[in-house]
Amino acid sequence: MNFLHTLNLSSIKLFFKKCRISNPNIRFVQNRPKIHRWTEEELETLRIAVNKHGNKWKYISDNYFPLSRTPIAVQRKWNIINKNMSRPRKTYYNKWTEKEDKILKYGIEKYGIGKWKEIEKLFDTKDYGQILLRWESIEDEILLRLVKNYGRKWKMISDVIGKNYFRCRDRYEVLISKPWTKEETEKLHVSILKYKQDWRKIADEFPDRTLVDIRKHKRNASTNPNFKLGRWNDIEINSFKKAIKEHGKLWIKVSQIVGTRSPRQCIQELYAKLLAEIVELRKKFAENKVKNDDLKDKNAEIPDLRRKFAKLEAEKTELKARVAELLKQGVENKRRDAENVKLKAREELEKNKADIIKLVPMNARHDIKIAELKAEVMKL
């Protein structure tokens, strides 16, 4: 920020005092790591690695960015790249101009340190994250400048910046630290095996490193011989679940209970489990969606099937009625045919009887009549 280069010690102190808000939770951003911005070469390497290996972030981190980028950092960076490519965005890598620095100064003086959402509204080309990173880099720049001009007078520097004495000192140690090489990491591994927790002797092995830097790097699993690498076994997983249940996200305590894994490894394990659960849930959601779509299609067919069924039932009822009618007509026709046969037989009988009577003589007729009378008497 150009305007800070023109300020003296009292002016810087006055500026921080004027801009500081009353919230005591706003503290020096030294819990964050030293900012190592991604270079164009790293971004190109990331694109190649993702195109070749997909979302195998652990593999990409170990083989393409050893000791420099964690799996979480790699994945987050890739997500940012995709997000920025998929939407109109404010330029992400554009440099801050003198005019924008003045706007930032005005915003900090008006709203106070930490009110980044309000300050963001003053910009057309910068977002929340860019503004926050800019201010963090300014704080670091001021800290480095004060130490350069006045030495490691942490009491005076903490009074100027308005931060805790130890926070200023530790943040400075982080800023001046260099990235660890593979050889240094292996050397630290051997030193821990040799000297255990004797940090003074371990520090003597690294004259160019501060004790804070050494102890911080010791937390890495690849450096600390007390921590294992590779897949978690069943004992570690059960201990991890128990520790999470008891202590939540207090990672140091979780690491102590597991015993063989660093706090960072515990974080990565939880993150990997959550990611696996999310993938599984998405898979089940997709399967259920397909089933629901099939069910919707079948439900859409139900009204048509019901109409077809009703039509078939009507046709069935109609056929039953027709069959009953035909059966009734058949019975009636049989009865009529039987009566016609009987009537025709009687007519034939009467005709034959008349012919016989004509042929039989009178006496014979008399005898026949007597026989008929006898037959009727016998019946009586």
C-alpha positions in Angstrom: 0.0 0.0 0.0 1.8 3.1 -1.3 0.5 5.6 1.3 2.1 3.6 4.2 5.6 4.2 2.8 5.2 7.9 3.5 4.2 7.4 7.1 6.6 7.5 10.1 6.4 5.4 13.3 3.9 7.8 15.1 1.7 8.1 12.0 1.5 4.3 11.6 0.6 4.0 15.3 -2.1 6.7 14.9 -3.4 5.0 11.8 -3.9 1.6 13.5 -5.4 3.2 16.6 -7.8 5.2 14.4 -8.9 2.2 12.3 -9.0 -0.4 15.1 -12.5 -1.6 16.0 -13.5 -2.4 19.6 -13.9 -6.1 19.0 -11.0 -7.9 20.9 -11.5 -11.0 18.8 -9.9 -9.3 15.8 -6.3 -10.4 16.2 -3.1 -10.7 14.2 -3.6 -13.0 11.3 -0.7 -15.2 12.3 -2.5 -18.5 12.6 -2.7 -18.5 8.9 0.3 -19.8 7.1 2.7 -17.7 5.2 1.1 -16.9 1.9 2.7 -18.8 -1.0 0.9 -17.6 -4.0 0.4 -20.1 -6.9 2.7 -19.4 -9.8 1.7 -19.9 -13.4 3.9 -22.9 -13.6 2.1 -24.5 -10.6 -1.3 -23.8 -12.1 -0.2 -25.4 -15.4 1.1 -28.4 -13.5 -2.2 -28.6 -11.6 -4.2 -28.6 -14.8 -2.0 -31.4 -16.3 -2.2 -33.5 -13.1 -6.0 -33.2 -12.8 -6.5 -34.0 -16.5 -4.4 -37.1 -16.0 -5.4 -38.3 -12.6 -8.8 -36.7 -12.0 -9.7 -35.9 -8.4 -6.9 -38.0 -6.7 -5.9 -35.0 -4.6 -3.6 -37.0 -2.3 -1.7 -38.5 -5.2 -1.4 -35.2 -6.9 -0.2 -33.5 -3.8 2.4 -36.2 -3.0 3.8 -36.5 -6.6 3.4 -33.1 -8.1 3.6 -30.7 -5.1 5.7 -32.5 -2.5 6.1 -30.5 0.7 4.6 -27.4 -0.9 0.8 -28.0 -1.4 -1.5 -30.2 0.8 -4.3 -32.3 -0.8 -6.9 -29.8 0.6 -5.0 -26.9 -0.8 -4.8 -28.5 -4.2 -8.5 -29.4 -4.3 -9.5 -25.9 -3.1 -7.3 -24.3 -5.8 -8.8 -26.5 -8.5 -12.4 -25.6 -7.3 -11.5 -21.9 -7.4 -10.2 -22.3 -10.9 -13.4 -24.1 -12.1 -15.6 -21.6 -10.3 -13.8 -18.6 -11.8 -14.0 -20.2 -15.3 -17.8 -20.9 -15.0 -19.0 -17.5 -14.1 -18.3 -13.8 -14.9 -15.8 -12.8 -12.3 -13.9 -9.9 -11.0 -10.3 -10.2 -12.3 -8.5 -12.4 -9.8 -4.9 -11.8 -10.6 -5.1 -8.1 -11.4 -2.6 -5.9 -9.5 -3.7 -3.3 -7.0 -3.5 0.2 -8.3 -2.7 3.3 -6.3 -6.3 4.5 -6.6 -7.5 1.1 -5.2 -5.1 1.4 -2.3 -6.5 4.8 -1.5 -10.1 3.4 -1.6 -9.0 0.6 0.8 -7.4 3.2 3.2 -10.7 5.2 3.1 -12.7 2.0 3.7 -10.6 1.0 6.7 -10.7 4.5 8.2 -14.5 4.6 7.7 -15.5 1.1 8.8 -12.6 -0.3 10.7 -10.3 -3.3 10.4 -12.2 -6.5 9.8 -15.3 -4.9 8.2 -14.4 -6.4 4.8 -17.9 -7.0 3.6 -18.7 -3.3 3.9 -15.4 -2.3 2.4 -16.0 -4.6 -0.6 -19.0 -2.5 -1.7 -16.6 0.3 -2.4 -14.9 -1.8 -5.2 -16.0 -2.8 -8.6 -12.9 -4.9 -9.5 -12.1 -6.6 -6.1 -14.0 -9.1 -4.1 -14.0 -10.0 -0.3 -11.1 -12.4 -0.5 -8.9 -10.1 -2.5 -9.4 -7.3 -0.1 -8.7 -9.4 2.9 -5.5 -10.8 1.4 -4.4 -7.3 0.5 -4.8 -6.1 4.0 -3.1 -9.2 5.4 -0.1 -8.5 3.1 -0.1 -4.9 4.2 0.1 -5.9 7.9 2.9 -8.3 7.0 4.7 -5.5 5.1 4.3 -3.1 8.0 5.7 -5.7 10.4 8.7 -6.4 8.3 9.4 -2.7 7.8 9.2 -2.0 11.5 11.6 -4.8 12.4 14.0 -3.7 9.6 14.0 -0.1 10.9 13.9 -0.7 14.7 15.0 -4.2 15.2 13.2 -6.9 17.2 11.8 -4.5 19.7 8.5 -6.5 20.1 7.1 -4.4 22.9 7.4 -1.2 20.8 6.2 -2.9 17.6 3.2 -4.5 19.4 2.2 -1.1 20.8 2.4 0.4 17.3 0.4 -2.3 15.5 -1.9 -2.9 18.4 -1.3 -6.6 18.5 -0.1 -9.1 21.1 3.7 -9.1 21.8 4.0 -12.9 21.1 1.8 -12.7 18.0 4.0 -10.1 16.4 7.2 -12.1 17.1 5.8 -15.4 15.9 4.3 -13.9 12.8 7.6 -12.4 11.9 9.3 -15.8 12.3 6.8 -17.2 9.9 7.3 -14.5 7.4 11.1 -14.8 7.3 11.0 -18.6 7.1 11.9 -20.3 3.8 10.2 -23.3 2.3 11.6 -26.6 3.7 13.6 -28.7 1.3 13.4 -32.5 1.1 16.9 -32.8 2.5 16.0 -30.6 5.5 12.9 -32.6 6.2 14.9 -35.8 6.2 17.5 -34.2 8.5 14.8 -33.1 10.9 13.3 -36.6 10.9 16.7 -38.0 11.9 17.3 -35.3 14.5 14.0 -36.0 16.2 14.8 -39.7 16.4 18.2 -38.8 17.9 17.3 -36.0 20.3 13.6 -36.8 21.0 12.2 -33.6 22.6 15.4 -31.8 23.2 14.6 -28.8 21.0 17.8 -26.9 21.8 20.0 -29.6 20.3 17.6 -30.0 17.3 17.8 -26.3 16.7 21.6 -26.5 16.7 21.3 -28.7 13.7 19.5 -25.9 11.8 21.3 -22.7 12.3 19.3 -20.9 9.6 16.0 -21.9 11.1 14.2 -20.5 14.2 12.8 -22.8 16.9 9.3 -21.8 16.0 9.8 -22.8 12.4 11.3 -26.1 13.4 8.6 -27.0 15.8 5.9 -26.0 13.3 7.4 -28.2 10.6 7.7 -31.0 13.1 3.9 -31.3 13.0 4.1 -32.7 9.5 3.7 -36.5 9.4 6.6 -36.9 6.9 8.9 -35.2 9.4 7.8 -36.7 12.7 9.0 -40.3 13.2 6.2 -40.8 15.8 3.6 -40.5 13.1 2.7 -43.1 10.5 2.1 -42.6 6.8 -0.2 -44.5 4.4 -3.5 -46.2 5.1 -5.2 -46.1 8.5 -5.6 -49.5 10.2 -8.8 -50.6 12.1 -7.3 -49.7 15.5 -6.5 -46.1 14.4 -9.9 -45.7 12.8 -11.7 -46.8 16.0 -9.6 -44.6 18.1 -10.2 -41.7 15.7 -14.0 -42.2 15.9 -13.9 -42.3 19.7 -11.7 -39.2 19.9 -14.0 -37.2 17.5 -17.0 -38.3 19.6 -15.3 -37.1 22.8 -13.4 -34.0 21.7 -15.0 -32.9 18.4 -12.6 -30.8 16.3 -9.9 -30.3 19.0 -7.3 -31.9 16.7 -4.4 -31.9 19.1 -6.4 -34.0 21.6 -7.7 -36.2 18.8 -4.1 -36.7 17.6 -3.0 -37.6 21.1 -5.7 -40.3 21.5 -5.0 -41.8 18.0 -1.2 -41.7 18.9 0.2 -42.5 15.5 -1.3 -39.6 13.4 -0.7 -35.9 13.4 -3.4 -33.3 13.9 -3.2 -32.5 10.1 -3.6 -36.2 9.3 -6.7 -36.3 11.5 -8.2 -33.3 9.7 -7.5 -34.9 6.3 -9.0 -38.2 7.5 -12.2 -36.5 8.6 -12.3 -34.5 5.4 -11.7 -37.7 3.3 -14.5 -39.5 5.1 -16.9 -36.6 4.7 -16.0 -36.4 1.0 -16.6 -40.1 0.5 -20.0 -39.8 2.3 -20.9 -36.8 0.0 -20.0 -38.8 -3.1 -22.0 -41.8 -1.8 -25.0 -39.6 -1.0 -24.8 -38.0 -4.4 -24.7 -41.5 -6.0 -27.7 -42.6 -4.0 -29.5 -39.4 -4.9 -28.9 -40.0 -8.6 -30.1 -43.6 -8.3 -33.2 -42.5 -6.4 -33.9 -39.8 -8.9 -33.8 -42.4 -11.7 -36.2 -44.6 -9.8 -38.5 -41.7 -9.1 -38.5 -40.8 -12.7 -39.4 -44.3 -13.7 -42.1 -44.3 -11.0 -43.4 -41.0 -12.3 -43.6 -42.5 -15.8 -45.4 -45.6 -14.5 -47.8 -43.4 -12.5 -48.5 -41.4 -15.7 -49.5 -44.7 -17.4 -52.0 -45.6 -14.6 -54.9 -43.4 -15.9 -54.6 -44.9 -19.4 -54.5 -48.4 -17.9 -57.5 -47.6 -15.8 -59.4 -46.4 -18.8 -58.4 -49.6 -20.7 -59.5 -51.8 -17.8 -62.8 -50.0 -17.5 -63.4 -50.4 -21.3 -62.6 -54.2 -21.0 -65.0 -54.5 -18.0 -67.8 -52.9 -20.0 -67.1 -55.2 -23.0 -67.1 -58.2 -20.6 -70.5 -57.2 -19.2 -71.9 -56.6 -22.6 -70.7 -60.1 -23.7 -72.2 -61.7 -20.7 -75.5 -60.1 -21.5 -75.3 -61.2 -25.1 -74.5 -64.8 -24.1 -77.4 -64.8 -21.7 -79.7 -63.5 -24.4 -78.5 -66.1 -26.9 -79.0 -68.9 -24.3 -82.5 -67.7 -23.6 -83.3 -67.6 -27.4 -81.8 -71.1 -27.7 -84.1 -72.5 -25.0 -87.2 -70.8 -26.5 -86.3 -72.1 -30.0 -85.9 -75.7 -28.6 -89.3 -75.5 -26.9 -91.0 -74.2 -30.1 -89.3 -77.0 -32.1 -90.5 -79.6 -29.7 -94.1 -78.3 -29.7 -94.0 -78.2 -33.5 -92.8 -81.8 -33.7 -95.7 -82.9 -31.3 -98.2 -80.9 -33.3 -97.1 -82.4 -36.5 -97.2 -85.9 -35.0 -100.8 -85.4 -33.9 -101.8 -84.1 -37.2 -100.3 -87.2 -38.9 -102.0 -89.4 -36.4 -105.4 -87.8 -36.9 -104.9 -88.1 -40.7 -104.0 -91.8 -40.5 -106.9 -92.5 -38.1 -109.3 -90.9 -40.5 -107.9 -93.0 -43.4 -108.2 -96.2 -41.3 -111.8 -95.5 -40.3 -112.7 -95.1 -44.0 -111.3 -98.5 -44.8 -112.7 -100.5 -41.8 -116.3 -101.9 -42.3 -119.2 -101.0 -40.0 -119.1 -104.2 -38.0 -115.4 -103.8 -37.5 -116.0 -100.3 -36.4 -118.7 -101.5 -34.0 -116.3 -104.1 -32.6 -113.6 -101.5 -32.3 -115.9 -99.2 -30.4 -117.0 -102.1 -28.1 -113.3 -102.8 -27.5 -112.6 -99.2 -26.7 -115.6 -99.1 -24.3 -114.3 -102.3 -22.6 -110.9 -100.7 -22.3 -112.4 -97.6 -20.7 -114.4 -99.9 -18.3 -111.3 -101.7 -17.4 -109.6 -98.5 -16.6 -112.4 -97.7 -14.2 
